[in-house]
Amino acid sequence: MTSKSRGPAGPAAGNATLAAWVTQQAARTKPDRVVWCDGSEEERRRLTLEAIAAGILVPLDRQKRPGCTLHRSHPNDVARVEQLTYVCTRSEEAAGPVNHWMAPSEAYARLGRLLDGGMTGRTMYVVPYLMGPPGSKFSKVGIELTDSVYVALSMGVMTRMGSVALEQLGESPAFNRGLHAMLDGHPDRRFICHFPEDDTIWSVGSNYGGNVLLGKKCFALRLGSWLARAEGWLAEHMLILGVESPEGQTTYLAAAFPSACGKTNLAMLVPPRRFAGWKVWTVGDDIAWLRPGPDGRLWAVNPEAGYFGVAPGTNEETNPNAMATIAHDTIFTNVALTEDGDVWWEGMTPEPPDRLLDWQGRPWDKHSGRTAAHPNARFTSPMKNNPALSRRAGDPGGVPISAIIFGGRRSDTVPLVLQSFNWTHGVFLGATLGSETTAAATGEVGVIRRDPMAMLPFCGYDMGEYFGHWLSMQRALPNPPKIFQVNWFRKKDGRFLWPGYGENMRVLAWIIDRALGRSGARETPLGWVPRAGDLDLAGLDVSAEDFEAAAAIDLPAWRRELASDGEWFAKLSRTLPRELALQRELLLARLG
């Protein structure tokens, strides 16, 4: 990233719309200087040194973690702030009942007052970035203006940033306009506002990645979902992986899980010994843009170029590919620091080091009575580091999706795996997805909430209309993916019944066989489930009793679940598709 400070127009002087917009926002925020980022390695090194000199980043040991740094965010700024995240459409109905809404005029005025002179004394980094592979019909260009060098460096990891984006944009005025200012970080002056009708995002008062890396949840999902509805595709909170058989056949799956529910672990899964010869390739771990292809199938790309993963619980056993990925050139956020310049978090090793500096820089040992790393501590690492990266991760045409999986964190009720009867029933399963809340968002942890398609915090318009868009996609898909639901987290007496992690390959194998018409199943009121012998359990250290409990369908529990679904659907009654209400009625009838 050779940075250039040639005035607000910078290297985009050939794009009059972009140059004028940057000039306008520089006049508003009044930075001391404007620096254009071009994505080069030289700039990454230079900005890293500047951030270290300013105390914004802490360098890690060059031998243990080459190219790695540690960032500590303010203790009040450690997760997404959904209660301060707004969809600012001209009509409140367009945002829908589950989004926080603010009128665009009010949002521009309120945030405009905060942004007036909000970068005085600081540098404005102009970050051009490309979501999606260069030259792809899937891809979109965004520009983020930020006064955070941490954001500029992180966007360089998470997106295709710099000259590649400006080259794709050319003279077009069609780019997402993102403006971020840290201000003083006070929660009372923290807002993340999305203006779908203007293709604009303003974020103020935060420096946590989920709130300020504007290409990620803000553009790729909230505004992406708005664009996808208008253009006839899907922007989804989904991983993409390819499963290669010993015979060399690769089947691609997309899976939606709420944050901190194991998406990255599944995307980087290492098959267990029982599946010797099988390989799992990562296309993406968090976001998928999916379009109908000319062959009637659904094709997907990962619009990102890096991983913003949850660190706690990640280790050589749960995710060896992630551990290899973060071995170098990674930005760690809110993890603990060892005495020898390495990082540590809960679950990384069976026992912690004797002495650490915790995520706030305070001395810590095992008797401190608090966690060393924040539960939502993160790593930001380029996808090229991943030893299991699919060779098609950057394919401009994407990959064909044979199955879609919905999953959440449920300690009861939801069985290990089931298949929907058809596309509409599959949309119903996604629309009623429930999950126990995690530390990825502020608020109480462990509360079950509806998180349809894992998109509740990320859908940029009315959720009922979003379901309608999903249903309408079937018309463009003569060969749609099969839809499944999984639950790795079912418990009995406080312990997990299913081992998860690499053993999830056993479930994936059945899903693939079902998607390709190679395996049988048993019909239940909820959907199709594996028959005895359909799921390969050979060599699995799970008792027959525990497996039966993990896969069991508790009809009374499902009657209670459907009562909760009814309350959820009532909230969306104005725009809820009749097809989904009918699916609920049919399931009630099947349950007797």
ZAZAVEX-241283 format. One record per residue (C-alpha): residue number from 1; y negated, x negated, z negated. Coordinates in nm, 4 decimals, always signed. Layout:
REM residues N
NUM,Y,X,Z
...
//
This chain:
REM residues 592
1,+0.0000,+0.0000,+0.0000
2,-0.2980,-0.2098,+0.1118
3,-0.5722,-0.0070,-0.0494
4,-0.8988,+0.0379,+0.1312
5,-1.2309,+0.1379,-0.0200
6,-1.4352,+0.2145,+0.2898
7,-1.6162,+0.5184,+0.1582
8,-1.4896,+0.8736,+0.1286
9,-1.3914,+0.9019,+0.4964
10,-1.1743,+0.5894,+0.4723
11,-0.9026,+0.5409,+0.7342
12,-0.9046,+0.9144,+0.8185
13,-1.2315,+0.9003,+1.0089
14,-1.0371,+1.0175,+1.3150
15,-0.9509,+1.3429,+1.1392
16,-1.2840,+1.5153,+1.0913
17,-1.1426,+1.7906,+0.8670
18,-0.9755,+1.5436,+0.6308
19,-1.2757,+1.3100,+0.6196
20,-1.5123,+1.5974,+0.5400
21,-1.2849,+1.7339,+0.2669
22,-1.2479,+1.3965,+0.0927
23,-1.6248,+1.3446,+0.1117
24,-1.6826,+1.6890,-0.0379
25,-1.4435,+1.6346,-0.3285
26,-1.5804,+1.2860,-0.3977
27,-1.9275,+1.4390,-0.4204
28,-1.7896,+1.6945,-0.6665
29,-1.5949,+1.4578,-0.8937
30,-1.8268,+1.1524,-0.8600
31,-1.5775,+0.8649,-0.8897
32,-1.7056,+0.5088,-0.9088
33,-1.5028,+0.4178,-0.6013
34,-1.2642,+0.5742,-0.3490
35,-0.9403,+0.3947,-0.2614
36,-0.7189,+0.5042,+0.0290
37,-0.3470,+0.4368,-0.0155
38,-0.1426,+0.3335,+0.2870
39,+0.2058,+0.3007,+0.1350
40,+0.2560,-0.0734,+0.1713
41,+0.4585,-0.2866,-0.0688
42,+0.1589,-0.5149,-0.1247
43,-0.0448,-0.2248,-0.2579
44,+0.2349,-0.1122,-0.4882
45,+0.2440,-0.4580,-0.6452
46,-0.1332,-0.4775,-0.6787
47,-0.1779,-0.1318,-0.8295
48,+0.1085,-0.1994,-1.0700
49,-0.0656,-0.5137,-1.1922
50,-0.3907,-0.3211,-1.2318
51,-0.2118,-0.0522,-1.4330
52,-0.0474,-0.3137,-1.6554
53,-0.3802,-0.4883,-1.7144
54,-0.5348,-0.1541,-1.8139
55,-0.2503,-0.0765,-2.0569
56,-0.1379,+0.2246,-1.8532
57,+0.2012,+0.0713,-1.7744
58,+0.4149,-0.1662,-1.9819
59,+0.6128,-0.4234,-1.7796
60,+0.9844,-0.4454,-1.8551
61,+1.1894,-0.7635,-1.8610
62,+1.2112,-0.9016,-1.5067
63,+1.5738,-1.0048,-1.5452
64,+1.6979,-0.6841,-1.7062
65,+1.4818,-0.4370,-1.5095
66,+1.3215,-0.6093,-1.2082
67,+1.0185,-0.4230,-1.0797
68,+1.0346,-0.1650,-1.3611
69,+0.7593,-0.0376,-1.5905
70,+0.7194,+0.2028,-1.8815
71,+0.4583,+0.4768,-1.9028
72,+0.3761,+0.6653,-2.2219
73,+0.2045,+1.0007,-2.1875
74,-0.0010,+1.1681,-2.4580
75,+0.2183,+1.3501,-2.7146
76,+0.0592,+1.6810,-2.6122
77,+0.1368,+1.6193,-2.2441
78,+0.5119,+1.5732,-2.2075
79,+0.6382,+1.8701,-2.0006
80,+0.5421,+2.1375,-1.7511
81,+0.2942,+2.3873,-1.8965
82,+0.4036,+2.7152,-1.7436
83,+0.1579,+2.9137,-1.9563
84,-0.1283,+2.7183,-1.7941
85,+0.0111,+2.7292,-1.4396
86,-0.1515,+2.9920,-1.2173
87,-0.0967,+3.1459,-0.8764
88,-0.4460,+3.2307,-0.7507
89,-0.4071,+3.4931,-0.4800
90,-0.6795,+3.7339,-0.3789
91,-0.4753,+4.0268,-0.5127
92,-0.2858,+4.0119,-0.8416
93,+0.0019,+4.2075,-0.6849
94,+0.0658,+3.9229,-0.4404
95,+0.1343,+3.6848,-0.7304
96,+0.3697,+3.9347,-0.8924
97,+0.4441,+4.0185,-1.2549
98,+0.6199,+3.6935,-1.3548
99,+0.3488,+3.4518,-1.2417
100,+0.0325,+3.3854,-1.4356
101,-0.2512,+3.5001,-1.2115
102,-0.6161,+3.4088,-1.1884
103,-0.8566,+3.5312,-0.9233
104,-0.9425,+3.2478,-0.6814
105,-1.3160,+3.2897,-0.7422
106,-1.2665,+3.2576,-1.1174
107,-1.0286,+2.9612,-1.0847
108,-1.2546,+2.7699,-0.8459
109,-1.5522,+2.8336,-1.0740
110,-1.3736,+2.7469,-1.4006
111,-1.2031,+2.4345,-1.2718
112,-1.5048,+2.3433,-1.0612
113,-1.7135,+2.3108,-1.3779
114,-1.4501,+2.0799,-1.5278
115,-1.4238,+1.8746,-1.2079
116,-1.8008,+1.8288,-1.1755
117,-1.8345,+1.4572,-1.2479
118,-1.4754,+1.4611,-1.3759
119,-1.3906,+1.1236,-1.2210
120,-1.7087,+0.9415,-1.3254
121,-1.6182,+0.5909,-1.4361
122,-1.2838,+0.6085,-1.2601
123,-1.1274,+0.5434,-0.9198
124,-1.0350,+0.8253,-0.6859
125,-0.7084,+0.7435,-0.5089
126,-0.6629,+0.9234,-0.1783
127,-0.2873,+0.9720,-0.1442
128,-0.1703,+1.0972,+0.1976
129,+0.1951,+1.1959,+0.1765
130,+0.4680,+1.3483,+0.3899
131,+0.7189,+1.5968,+0.2500
132,+1.0281,+1.5654,+0.4669
133,+1.1491,+1.3096,+0.7228
134,+0.8964,+1.1729,+0.9740
135,+0.8966,+1.3689,+1.2976
136,+1.0943,+1.6610,+1.1553
137,+1.0031,+2.0234,+1.2231
138,+1.0745,+2.0768,+0.8520
139,+0.8050,+1.8323,+0.7349
140,+0.4586,+1.9043,+0.5943
141,+0.1612,+1.6765,+0.5185
142,-0.0297,+1.6806,+0.1928
143,-0.3263,+1.4863,+0.0592
144,-0.3620,+1.4357,-0.3156
145,-0.6870,+1.3088,-0.4620
146,-0.6243,+1.1707,-0.8104
147,-0.7926,+0.9512,-1.0700
148,-0.4549,+0.8411,-1.2120
149,-0.3024,+0.5152,-1.0928
150,+0.0243,+0.6371,-1.2503
151,+0.0159,+0.9349,-1.0144
152,-0.0675,+0.7185,-0.7129
153,+0.2233,+0.4863,-0.7877
154,+0.4616,+0.7730,-0.8620
155,+0.3680,+0.9543,-0.5412
156,+0.4507,+0.6303,-0.3608
157,+0.8019,+0.6612,-0.5018
158,+0.8516,+1.0370,-0.4690
159,+0.7125,+1.0898,-0.1167
160,+0.6727,+0.9144,+0.2157
161,+0.3219,+0.8069,+0.1318
162,+0.0376,+0.6483,+0.3215
163,+0.0114,+0.5666,+0.6908
164,+0.3286,+0.7571,+0.7834
165,+0.1656,+1.0800,+0.6638
166,-0.1637,+1.0172,+0.8435
167,+0.0248,+0.9378,+1.1640
168,+0.2143,+1.2668,+1.1447
169,-0.1063,+1.4574,+1.0637
170,-0.3086,+1.3094,+1.3493
171,-0.6193,+1.5210,+1.4097
172,-0.4650,+1.8414,+1.2772
173,-0.6528,+2.0336,+1.0058
174,-0.3199,+2.1608,+0.8667
175,-0.2612,+1.9703,+0.5436
176,-0.2197,+2.0684,+0.1810
177,-0.5356,+1.9968,-0.0178
178,-0.4495,+1.8662,-0.3640
179,-0.7039,+1.7616,-0.6267
180,-0.6041,+1.6158,-0.9641
181,-0.8280,+1.4873,-1.2440
182,-0.7029,+1.3769,-1.5849
183,-1.0311,+1.4593,-1.7612
184,-0.9887,+1.3856,-2.1339
185,-0.6351,+1.5263,-2.1507
186,-0.7299,+1.7995,-2.3977
187,-0.4910,+2.0993,-2.3740
188,-0.7851,+2.3414,-2.3782
189,-0.8996,+2.1906,-2.0467
190,-0.5575,+2.1837,-1.8807
191,-0.4910,+2.4065,-1.5782
192,-0.2605,+2.3867,-1.2766
193,-0.3871,+2.6300,-1.0141
194,-0.2308,+2.7133,-0.6778
195,-0.4256,+2.8819,-0.3985
196,-0.1567,+2.9818,-0.1427
197,-0.4011,+3.1470,+0.0971
198,-0.6042,+2.8226,+0.1097
199,-0.3078,+2.5780,+0.1022
200,-0.4809,+2.4186,-0.1969
201,-0.3792,+2.2930,-0.5430
202,-0.6118,+2.1933,-0.8275
203,-0.4657,+2.0318,-1.1399
204,-0.6796,+1.9205,-1.4328
205,-0.6292,+1.7892,-1.7847
206,-0.2726,+1.6559,-1.7548
207,-0.0995,+1.3343,-1.6557
208,+0.2623,+1.4528,-1.6861
209,+0.4543,+1.4238,-1.3603
210,+0.5643,+1.7866,-1.3325
211,+0.2002,+1.8967,-1.3531
212,+0.0340,+1.6256,-1.1450
213,+0.2730,+1.4929,-0.8784
214,+0.1425,+1.7672,-0.6556
215,+0.3896,+1.7152,-0.3733
216,+0.6784,+1.8143,-0.5995
217,+0.6918,+2.1542,-0.7722
218,+0.3367,+2.2515,-0.6731
219,+0.3520,+2.1965,-0.2959
220,+0.7238,+2.1740,-0.2170
221,+0.8109,+2.4888,-0.4151
222,+0.5176,+2.7103,-0.5200
223,+0.3188,+2.6778,-0.1995
224,+0.6316,+2.5887,-0.0049
225,+0.7910,+2.9230,-0.0899
226,+0.4766,+3.1037,+0.0304
227,+0.4834,+2.9092,+0.3592
228,+0.8582,+2.9615,+0.3941
229,+0.8273,+3.3388,+0.3732
230,+0.5554,+3.3374,+0.6387
231,+0.7492,+3.1024,+0.8686
232,+1.1051,+3.2328,+0.8174
233,+1.2737,+2.9666,+0.6050
234,+1.3482,+2.8920,+0.2363
235,+1.1892,+2.6443,-0.0066
236,+1.4276,+2.6169,-0.2991
237,+1.4846,+2.4371,-0.6301
238,+1.8160,+2.2988,-0.5040
239,+2.0093,+1.9757,-0.4817
240,+2.1886,+1.8912,-0.1560
241,+2.5117,+1.6923,-0.1501
242,+2.7835,+1.6054,+0.0968
243,+3.1497,+1.5926,-0.0046
244,+3.3604,+1.3680,+0.2195
245,+3.7375,+1.4179,+0.2238
246,+3.9832,+1.1277,+0.2614
247,+4.0198,+1.2409,+0.6243
248,+3.6470,+1.1810,+0.6842
249,+3.5289,+1.5461,+0.6978
250,+3.1974,+1.5969,+0.5167
251,+3.0955,+1.9399,+0.3860
252,+2.7393,+1.9960,+0.2661
253,+2.6493,+2.2136,-0.0316
254,+2.3171,+2.3215,-0.1864
255,+2.2976,+2.4109,-0.5559
256,+2.0257,+2.5650,-0.7711
257,+2.0100,+2.4828,-1.1427
258,+1.7137,+2.5105,-1.3814
259,+1.5560,+2.1794,-1.4872
260,+1.7642,+1.9622,-1.7217
261,+2.0867,+2.1527,-1.6427
262,+2.2670,+1.8729,-1.4612
263,+2.1329,+1.8837,-1.1030
264,+2.0928,+1.5076,-1.0730
265,+2.4355,+1.4470,-1.2284
266,+2.5974,+1.6826,-0.9767
267,+2.4008,+1.5399,-0.6837
268,+2.5260,+1.1893,-0.7738
269,+2.8766,+1.2887,-0.8861
270,+3.1507,+1.0268,-0.8797
271,+3.4908,+1.1921,-0.8136
272,+3.7513,+1.1395,-1.0877
273,+4.0657,+0.9326,-1.0395
274,+4.2615,+1.2420,-0.9368
275,+4.0365,+1.2618,-0.6265
276,+4.0819,+0.9043,-0.5102
277,+3.9617,+0.8732,-0.1512
278,+3.6999,+1.1486,-0.1866
279,+3.3295,+1.0600,-0.1792
280,+3.0151,+1.2492,-0.2788
281,+2.6930,+1.1619,-0.0963
282,+2.3466,+1.2516,-0.2278
283,+2.1060,+1.4125,+0.0158
284,+1.8666,+1.5372,-0.2535
285,+1.8715,+1.6073,-0.6269
286,+1.5995,+1.8686,-0.6816
287,+1.4373,+2.0416,-0.3815
288,+1.5716,+2.1744,-0.0520
289,+1.3904,+2.3164,+0.2490
290,+1.6345,+2.5300,+0.4470
291,+1.5965,+2.6710,+0.7992
292,+1.8229,+2.8799,+1.0238
293,+1.9598,+2.6626,+1.3011
294,+2.0344,+2.7533,+1.6653
295,+2.4057,+2.7587,+1.5736
296,+2.3536,+3.0433,+1.3251
297,+2.4046,+2.8177,+1.0230
298,+2.1567,+2.7231,+0.7490
299,+2.0282,+2.3648,+0.7752
300,+1.8594,+2.1755,+0.4916
301,+1.6442,+1.8693,+0.4302
302,+1.5356,+1.7064,+0.1072
303,+1.1553,+1.6851,+0.1387
304,+1.1301,+1.4135,-0.1287
305,+1.1876,+1.0389,-0.1145
306,+1.2662,+0.9739,-0.4824
307,+1.4096,+1.1093,-0.8037
308,+1.2162,+1.2353,-1.1072
309,+1.5191,+1.2638,-1.3333
310,+1.5773,+1.3418,-1.7003
311,+1.6778,+1.0218,-1.8839
312,+1.8397,+1.1435,-2.2112
313,+2.2120,+1.1941,-2.1630
314,+2.2229,+0.9700,-1.8554
315,+2.4695,+0.6835,-1.8960
316,+2.7414,+0.4895,-1.7167
317,+2.9960,+0.7626,-1.7854
318,+2.7898,+1.0733,-1.7057
319,+2.6085,+0.9334,-1.4013
320,+2.6883,+0.5762,-1.2933
321,+2.5027,+0.6218,-0.9643
322,+2.1843,+0.7163,-1.1488
323,+2.2211,+0.4111,-1.3733
324,+2.2502,+0.1912,-1.0629
325,+1.9507,+0.3682,-0.9065
326,+1.7220,+0.2991,-1.2035
327,+1.8241,-0.0650,-1.2414
328,+1.5158,-0.1810,-1.0499
329,+1.1774,-0.0653,-0.9134
330,+1.1612,+0.2364,-1.1426
331,+0.8852,+0.3918,-1.3524
332,+1.0177,+0.5168,-1.6870
333,+0.8186,+0.7768,-1.8816
334,+0.8464,+0.8411,-2.2567
335,+1.1659,+0.6430,-2.3156
336,+1.2124,+0.3925,-2.5988
337,+1.1487,+0.0186,-2.5566
338,+1.3931,-0.2446,-2.6834
339,+1.2912,-0.5728,-2.8424
340,+1.4078,-0.7639,-2.5344
341,+1.2024,-0.5588,-2.2873
342,+1.4611,-0.3043,-2.1780
343,+1.4677,+0.0751,-2.2143
344,+1.6830,+0.3085,-2.4217
345,+1.7260,+0.6800,-2.4760
346,+1.9598,+0.9101,-2.6621
347,+2.2993,+0.9173,-2.4946
348,+2.2470,+0.5923,-2.3034
349,+2.4902,+0.4056,-2.5330
350,+2.7091,+0.5293,-2.8190
351,+2.4902,+0.3508,-3.0735
352,+2.1188,+0.2702,-3.0509
353,+1.9834,-0.0821,-3.0851
354,+1.8874,-0.1780,-3.4406
355,+1.5143,-0.1689,-3.3698
356,+1.3061,-0.0049,-3.1001
357,+0.9596,+0.1128,-3.0192
358,+0.9870,+0.4878,-2.9715
359,+0.8327,+0.6865,-2.6863
360,+0.4971,+0.6818,-2.8644
361,+0.5084,+0.3050,-2.9268
362,+0.5957,+0.3366,-3.2973
363,+0.8625,+0.1233,-3.4702
364,+1.1962,+0.3063,-3.4803
365,+1.5450,+0.2581,-3.6218
366,+1.8429,+0.4867,-3.6745
367,+1.7038,+0.5973,-4.0110
368,+1.3668,+0.7117,-3.8719
369,+1.4689,+1.0761,-3.8609
370,+1.3340,+1.1407,-3.5110
371,+1.4459,+1.0767,-3.1556
372,+1.3574,+0.7435,-3.0028
373,+1.2992,+0.8870,-2.6556
374,+1.1355,+1.2199,-2.5861
375,+1.3984,+1.4854,-2.4946
376,+1.2205,+1.5247,-2.1585
377,+1.1844,+1.1508,-2.0947
378,+1.2007,+1.0720,-1.7229
379,+1.2718,+0.8094,-1.4619
380,+1.0950,+0.7923,-1.1256
381,+1.3024,+0.5951,-0.8791
382,+1.3180,+0.5675,-0.4967
383,+1.6162,+0.7362,-0.3370
384,+1.6907,+0.4218,-0.1364
385,+1.8139,+0.2668,-0.4653
386,+2.0990,+0.5191,-0.4865
387,+2.4330,+0.3614,-0.3892
388,+2.5613,+0.7108,-0.3011
389,+2.2679,+0.7994,-0.0743
390,+2.3831,+0.9979,+0.2271
391,+2.3213,+0.8348,+0.5629
392,+2.1791,+1.1747,+0.6636
393,+1.9269,+1.1941,+0.3788
394,+1.6482,+1.1199,+0.6246
395,+1.7906,+1.3102,+0.9212
396,+1.4997,+1.5018,+1.0821
397,+1.7364,+1.7836,+1.1736
398,+1.8805,+1.8195,+0.8240
399,+2.2414,+1.8923,+0.7308
400,+2.4431,+2.2183,+0.7740
401,+2.5026,+2.4041,+0.4478
402,+2.8488,+2.5584,+0.4010
403,+2.8024,+2.6851,+0.0443
404,+2.5201,+2.7702,-0.1963
405,+2.5844,+2.7408,-0.5706
406,+2.3838,+2.9028,-0.8502
407,+2.4307,+2.7716,-1.2031
408,+2.2666,+2.7690,-1.5421
409,+2.3240,+2.6609,-1.8990
410,+2.5185,+2.9435,-2.0660
411,+2.7300,+2.8996,-2.3794
412,+2.9059,+3.2310,-2.3215
413,+2.9613,+3.5214,-2.0766
414,+2.9421,+3.3371,-1.7403
415,+3.2793,+3.1961,-1.6224
416,+3.3399,+2.8487,-1.4870
417,+3.3227,+2.9565,-1.1220
418,+3.3206,+3.2701,-0.9087
419,+3.2425,+3.3549,-0.5462
420,+3.0256,+3.6446,-0.4351
421,+3.1750,+3.9218,-0.2235
422,+2.9083,+3.8832,+0.0463
423,+2.5516,+3.7594,+0.1079
424,+2.3821,+4.0555,-0.0655
425,+2.6067,+4.0222,-0.3696
426,+2.5342,+3.6481,-0.3708
427,+2.1601,+3.7170,-0.3709
428,+2.2217,+3.9499,-0.6678
429,+2.3990,+3.6671,-0.8546
430,+2.1032,+3.4372,-0.7886
431,+1.8467,+3.7061,-0.8724
432,+2.0029,+3.7697,-1.2154
433,+2.0726,+3.4047,-1.3016
434,+2.0188,+3.3409,-1.6722
435,+1.9912,+3.0055,-1.8468
436,+1.9165,+2.8655,-2.1895
437,+1.5750,+2.6990,-2.1916
438,+1.5497,+2.3180,-2.2141
439,+1.2875,+2.0574,-2.3009
440,+1.1718,+2.0367,-1.9366
441,+0.9135,+2.3070,-2.0155
442,+0.7051,+2.3616,-2.3264
443,+0.8217,+2.6325,-2.5632
444,+1.1323,+2.7142,-2.7679
445,+1.4550,+2.5464,-2.6539
446,+1.7860,+2.7340,-2.6243
447,+1.6526,+3.0827,-2.5495
448,+1.8237,+3.2681,-2.2642
449,+1.5822,+3.3805,-1.9962
450,+1.6252,+3.5077,-1.6431
451,+1.5629,+3.2241,-1.3997
452,+1.6405,+3.3693,-1.0544
453,+1.7631,+3.1063,-0.8110
454,+1.6253,+2.8592,-1.0735
455,+1.2861,+2.9474,-0.9222
456,+1.1173,+3.1505,-1.1985
457,+0.8588,+2.8761,-1.2731
458,+0.8220,+2.7779,-0.9081
459,+0.8027,+3.0851,-0.6834
460,+0.4523,+3.1113,-0.5403
461,+0.4469,+3.4871,-0.4847
462,+0.5915,+3.8171,-0.6067
463,+0.9535,+3.7696,-0.7150
464,+1.0713,+4.1071,-0.5804
465,+0.9377,+4.0155,-0.2370
466,+1.1041,+3.6756,-0.2740
467,+1.4398,+3.8521,-0.3197
468,+1.3599,+4.0628,-0.0140
469,+1.2977,+3.7455,+0.1862
470,+1.6358,+3.6071,+0.0769
471,+1.8057,+3.9294,+0.1882
472,+1.6248,+3.9206,+0.5233
473,+1.7497,+3.5678,+0.5954
474,+2.0966,+3.7046,+0.6681
475,+1.9651,+3.8521,+0.9921
476,+1.8895,+3.5003,+1.1146
477,+2.2247,+3.3623,+0.9969
478,+2.5312,+3.4825,+1.1897
479,+2.7216,+3.2104,+1.0007
480,+2.5659,+3.2144,+0.6501
481,+2.6826,+2.9883,+0.3678
482,+2.9212,+3.1364,+0.1112
483,+2.7545,+3.1902,-0.2285
484,+2.9044,+3.0868,-0.5651
485,+2.8093,+3.0833,-0.9330
486,+2.9187,+2.8127,-1.1807
487,+2.8767,+2.7424,-1.5507
488,+2.9689,+2.3989,-1.6881
489,+2.8324,+2.4767,-2.0361
490,+3.0532,+2.7484,-2.1853
491,+3.1360,+2.6822,-2.5503
492,+3.3811,+2.7835,-2.8207
493,+3.3301,+2.6981,-3.1874
494,+3.0269,+2.4892,-3.0877
495,+3.2109,+2.2617,-2.8433
496,+3.2111,+2.2600,-2.4641
497,+3.5260,+2.4004,-2.3062
498,+3.4900,+2.2182,-1.9732
499,+3.4411,+1.8380,-1.9547
500,+3.1860,+1.8573,-1.6711
501,+3.0342,+1.5518,-1.4987
502,+3.2875,+1.3953,-1.2586
503,+3.5485,+1.6604,-1.3345
504,+3.3201,+1.9146,-1.1694
505,+3.4681,+1.7752,-0.8476
506,+3.7677,+2.0027,-0.9138
507,+3.5432,+2.3073,-0.8897
508,+3.3604,+2.1694,-0.5850
509,+3.6945,+2.1199,-0.4096
510,+3.7827,+2.4884,-0.4569
511,+3.4348,+2.5937,-0.3433
512,+3.4693,+2.3859,-0.0268
513,+3.8156,+2.5224,+0.0434
514,+3.6844,+2.8774,+0.0022
515,+3.3821,+2.8070,+0.2235
516,+3.6124,+2.6717,+0.4942
517,+3.8707,+2.9486,+0.4541
518,+4.1440,+2.7213,+0.3209
519,+4.2115,+2.8593,-0.0270
520,+4.3044,+3.1837,-0.1928
521,+4.1328,+3.3689,-0.4763
522,+4.1705,+3.6669,-0.7068
523,+3.9351,+3.9624,-0.6902
524,+3.7631,+4.0641,-1.0154
525,+3.4785,+4.3089,-1.0862
526,+3.2379,+4.0110,-1.0796
527,+3.3589,+3.8371,-0.7646
528,+3.6359,+3.6143,-0.6376
529,+3.7795,+3.3602,-0.8854
530,+4.0530,+3.0970,-0.8518
531,+4.4103,+3.2158,-0.8962
532,+4.6535,+3.0178,-1.1063
533,+4.7134,+2.6979,-0.9150
534,+4.4084,+2.7293,-0.6868
535,+4.2040,+2.4900,-0.9013
536,+4.3521,+2.1404,-0.9247
537,+4.3878,+2.0705,-1.2988
538,+4.6409,+1.7861,-1.2755
539,+4.5633,+1.5083,-1.5219
540,+4.2756,+1.6993,-1.6809
541,+4.2433,+1.6535,-2.0558
542,+4.1775,+2.0231,-2.1238
543,+4.4195,+2.2568,-2.2976
544,+4.5401,+2.5662,-2.1158
545,+4.3741,+2.7752,-2.3859
546,+4.0363,+2.6071,-2.3360
547,+4.0531,+2.6382,-1.9586
548,+4.1378,+3.0062,-1.9827
549,+3.8424,+3.0552,-2.2189
550,+3.6093,+2.8663,-1.9818
551,+3.7177,+3.0809,-1.6864
552,+3.7533,+3.4100,-1.8723
553,+3.5633,+3.7247,-1.7773
554,+3.4566,+3.9097,-2.0907
555,+3.3914,+4.2667,-1.9754
556,+3.2032,+4.3832,-2.2902
557,+2.9811,+4.0747,-2.2663
558,+2.9110,+4.1566,-1.9021
559,+2.8131,+4.5119,-1.9897
560,+2.5550,+4.3617,-2.2260
561,+2.4494,+4.1214,-1.9517
562,+2.3910,+4.4087,-1.7118
563,+2.1741,+4.5841,-1.9700
564,+1.9588,+4.2697,-1.9757
565,+1.9610,+4.2647,-1.5949
566,+1.8301,+4.6196,-1.5999
567,+1.5347,+4.5153,-1.8156
568,+1.4683,+4.2261,-1.5778
569,+1.4814,+4.4470,-1.2712
570,+1.2513,+4.7023,-1.4384
571,+0.9870,+4.4318,-1.4631
572,+1.0074,+4.3879,-1.0852
573,+1.0426,+4.7564,-1.0024
574,+0.7398,+4.7768,-0.7714
575,+0.8924,+4.5445,-0.5107
576,+1.2580,+4.5074,-0.6140
577,+1.4782,+4.5575,-0.3059
578,+1.6912,+4.8687,-0.3315
579,+1.9930,+4.6622,-0.2252
580,+1.9838,+4.4643,-0.5521
581,+1.9484,+4.7726,-0.7689
582,+2.2515,+4.9128,-0.5857
583,+2.4476,+4.5921,-0.6503
584,+2.3854,+4.6370,-1.0230
585,+2.4995,+4.9992,-1.0085
586,+2.8155,+4.8982,-0.8216
587,+2.8954,+4.6312,-1.0788
588,+2.8424,+4.8789,-1.3623
589,+3.0870,+5.1128,-1.1913
590,+3.3429,+4.8327,-1.1454
591,+3.3134,+4.7476,-1.5151
592,+3.3875,+5.1097,-1.6056
//
